[in-house]
Amino acid sequence: MKPNTKRREYFIKYQIIFLLTSSLVFNVTAVSTNNRILFGTLLAGSALVTSLYGDYNLSELELTLLTTAVLFLIFPRPSESAVKSCTDYPGYTDDPLLGCYRIYLPGEPLFYADAVKLCAGDGGRLVLINSEAEAQAFREKIKEKDNSVRHNAFIQGTRTSKDAPWTDDKGNPLPYLPASVVINDEASSTKLIMYPLGFSAISEMTELRAFVLCEI
């Protein structure tokens, strides 16, 4: 075997080891598009250097694999979109118990659907009450906002009929309900609100001047 040929084979072998090691590292650390583009450039450049050194020519299969690898590395991924925090939503407050929430004060009377749209306009949804502690904490927050009115508030809670279970926006059973729900035995009462002493069922055609509790 000629010395140059042997040297070329060693060089190619080291290039392969280098690329495999780099690939492993970047699979763990390359969390941004810029990092993956950098690695894609490194991968292509290393392969071209290997091809040029010692007149080694990449085969059609090798070129195809190289192109596929580079395209895979630089192709945008949905998971790379910036993760927003509560501070990215004006008017919202971050709380250890209540999460990222906003309380809209009562204005014009609203249907339940209007309250849903109000939260959706912020990129959020009506608050899902997970426990009695959360319910009580929201009541206290509402009192801090305005202690002069009855503290009705729109929250998540829907059912299809009088005997159907209450569910959240995704159709899952509510994680929390008090021992009793006011006006629970009326067939038209398919939406849920919170009031100072518990929860109440209302019709979707009922207009209320009430607080709107939103969360992200």
C-alpha positions as CSV (number, residue, x, y, z in Angstrom):
1,M,0.0,0.0,0.0
2,K,1.3,3.4,-0.9
3,P,2.1,5.8,2.0
4,N,-0.2,8.5,0.6
5,T,-3.0,6.0,0.3
6,K,-2.6,4.8,3.8
7,R,-2.4,8.4,5.1
8,R,-5.6,9.2,3.2
9,E,-7.4,6.3,4.7
10,Y,-6.4,7.3,8.2
11,F,-7.5,10.8,7.5
12,I,-10.9,9.6,6.3
13,K,-11.3,7.4,9.3
14,Y,-10.6,10.3,11.7
15,Q,-13.0,12.5,9.8
16,I,-15.7,9.9,10.2
17,I,-15.0,9.6,14.0
18,F,-15.0,13.4,14.3
19,L,-18.3,13.7,12.5
20,L,-20.0,11.0,14.6
21,T,-18.7,12.5,17.8
22,S,-19.8,16.0,16.8
23,S,-23.2,14.6,15.8
24,L,-23.7,13.1,19.2
25,V,-22.7,16.3,21.0
26,F,-24.9,18.5,18.8
27,N,-27.9,16.2,19.2
28,V,-27.8,17.1,22.9
29,T,-26.7,20.8,22.7
30,A,-28.0,22.1,19.4
31,V,-31.3,23.5,20.6
32,S,-31.4,26.5,18.3
33,T,-31.5,26.8,14.5
34,N,-28.3,28.8,14.5
35,N,-26.4,25.9,16.2
36,R,-27.8,23.3,13.8
37,I,-26.9,25.5,10.8
38,L,-23.4,25.8,12.2
39,F,-23.1,22.0,12.6
40,G,-24.6,21.5,9.1
41,T,-22.0,23.7,7.6
42,L,-19.3,21.9,9.6
43,L,-20.6,18.5,8.4
44,A,-20.6,19.6,4.8
45,G,-17.2,21.3,5.0
46,S,-15.6,18.3,6.6
47,A,-16.9,16.0,4.0
48,L,-15.7,18.3,1.2
49,V,-12.3,18.5,2.8
50,T,-12.2,14.7,2.9
51,S,-13.2,14.6,-0.7
52,L,-10.5,17.0,-1.9
53,Y,-7.7,15.5,0.2
54,G,-5.8,12.9,-1.7
55,D,-8.3,13.0,-4.7
56,Y,-10.9,11.0,-2.7
57,N,-14.2,11.4,-4.6
58,L,-17.6,11.2,-2.8
59,S,-19.9,8.7,-4.5
60,E,-23.5,9.5,-5.5
61,L,-24.8,7.7,-2.4
62,E,-22.4,9.6,-0.1
63,L,-23.5,12.9,-1.7
64,T,-27.1,12.0,-1.2
65,L,-26.6,11.0,2.4
66,L,-24.6,14.2,3.0
67,T,-27.3,16.4,1.5
68,T,-30.1,14.6,3.5
69,A,-28.1,15.1,6.7
70,V,-27.5,18.8,6.2
71,L,-31.2,19.4,5.2
72,F,-32.3,17.5,8.3
73,L,-30.1,19.6,10.5
74,I,-31.1,23.0,9.2
75,F,-34.8,22.3,8.8
76,P,-36.8,24.4,11.3
77,R,-38.5,22.5,14.2
78,P,-41.7,23.6,15.9
79,S,-40.1,23.1,19.3
80,E,-37.7,25.9,18.6
81,S,-40.3,28.6,18.9
82,A,-39.7,30.8,21.9
83,V,-41.4,29.7,25.0
84,K,-43.4,32.6,26.4
85,S,-43.5,33.5,30.1
86,C,-46.3,35.2,32.0
87,T,-44.5,38.6,31.6
88,D,-45.1,38.3,27.9
89,Y,-48.8,38.7,28.5
90,P,-49.7,42.3,29.5
91,G,-52.2,42.5,32.4
92,Y,-51.4,39.0,33.6
93,T,-49.9,38.1,37.0
94,D,-47.8,35.1,37.9
95,D,-48.7,33.5,41.2
96,P,-47.3,30.3,42.8
97,L,-50.8,28.9,43.5
98,L,-52.9,30.4,40.7
99,G,-50.4,30.4,37.9
100,C,-50.5,33.1,35.2
101,Y,-53.9,34.8,35.5
102,R,-55.8,38.0,34.8
103,I,-59.0,39.3,36.4
104,Y,-61.3,41.4,34.2
105,L,-63.5,43.7,36.2
106,P,-67.3,43.7,35.5
107,G,-68.3,45.9,32.7
108,E,-71.2,45.4,30.3
109,P,-73.2,42.2,30.9
110,L,-71.7,39.2,29.1
111,F,-72.8,35.9,27.9
112,Y,-70.6,32.9,28.8
113,A,-69.3,32.8,25.2
114,D,-68.3,36.4,25.5
115,A,-66.2,35.7,28.5
116,V,-64.5,32.8,26.6
117,K,-63.7,35.1,23.7
118,L,-62.3,37.8,26.0
119,C,-59.7,35.4,27.4
120,A,-59.0,33.9,24.0
121,G,-58.2,37.4,22.8
122,D,-55.2,37.4,25.2
123,G,-54.1,33.9,24.0
124,G,-55.6,32.4,27.1
125,R,-58.7,30.7,28.4
126,L,-61.1,30.9,31.3
127,V,-59.6,29.8,34.6
128,L,-59.9,26.2,35.6
129,I,-60.3,25.9,39.3
130,N,-58.3,22.9,40.6
131,S,-59.0,23.0,44.3
132,E,-61.0,24.8,47.0
133,A,-57.7,26.6,47.9
134,E,-57.6,28.1,44.4
135,A,-61.3,29.0,44.5
136,Q,-60.8,30.8,47.8
137,A,-57.7,32.5,46.6
138,F,-59.5,33.9,43.6
139,R,-62.3,35.1,45.8
140,E,-59.8,37.1,47.8
141,K,-58.2,38.5,44.7
142,I,-61.6,39.6,43.4
143,K,-62.3,41.3,46.7
144,E,-59.0,43.2,46.4
145,K,-60.2,44.4,43.0
146,D,-63.7,45.5,44.0
147,N,-65.4,44.8,47.3
148,S,-68.6,46.6,46.5
149,V,-70.3,44.2,44.3
150,R,-71.5,40.6,44.3
151,H,-68.5,38.5,43.3
152,N,-69.8,36.4,40.5
153,A,-67.0,35.2,38.1
154,F,-66.9,33.3,34.8
155,I,-64.7,30.1,35.1
156,Q,-64.3,26.9,33.1
157,G,-67.1,24.4,33.4
158,T,-69.5,23.0,30.8
159,R,-72.0,20.1,30.5
160,T,-74.2,18.9,27.8
161,S,-77.3,18.2,29.9
162,K,-78.6,18.2,33.4
163,D,-77.3,14.7,34.1
164,A,-74.0,15.0,32.2
165,P,-70.7,15.5,34.1
166,W,-69.1,18.9,34.3
167,T,-66.0,19.1,32.0
168,D,-63.3,21.6,31.2
169,D,-62.6,23.1,27.8
170,K,-60.9,19.9,26.6
171,G,-63.8,17.7,27.6
172,N,-62.0,16.3,30.7
173,P,-63.9,16.0,34.1
174,L,-63.4,19.1,36.2
175,P,-60.6,18.6,38.8
176,Y,-62.6,20.3,41.5
177,L,-66.3,20.9,42.3
178,P,-67.8,21.9,45.6
179,A,-70.1,19.6,47.4
180,S,-73.1,21.3,45.8
181,V,-73.7,23.5,42.8
182,V,-76.5,26.1,42.9
183,I,-79.2,25.7,40.2
184,N,-77.6,22.4,39.2
185,D,-81.0,20.7,38.5
186,E,-82.1,22.9,35.6
187,A,-81.6,21.4,32.2
188,S,-80.7,24.7,30.6
189,S,-78.0,25.5,33.1
190,T,-75.0,24.1,31.2
191,K,-72.3,26.7,32.1
192,L,-70.5,27.3,35.4
193,I,-69.6,30.4,37.3
194,M,-68.1,31.0,40.8
195,Y,-69.8,33.1,43.4
196,P,-68.8,34.0,47.0
197,L,-70.2,30.8,48.6
198,G,-69.5,28.3,45.9
199,F,-70.3,27.5,42.2
200,S,-73.5,28.1,40.3
201,A,-74.8,26.7,37.1
202,I,-76.2,29.2,34.5
203,S,-77.7,29.1,31.1
204,E,-75.4,30.0,28.2
205,M,-78.1,32.5,27.3
206,T,-77.8,34.3,30.6
207,E,-76.1,37.7,30.6
208,L,-74.2,38.6,33.7
209,R,-72.2,41.6,34.9
210,A,-69.5,39.5,36.4
211,F,-65.7,39.2,36.7
212,V,-63.9,37.2,34.0
213,L,-61.1,35.0,35.3
214,C,-58.5,34.2,32.6
215,E,-55.4,32.1,32.6
216,I,-52.5,31.3,30.2
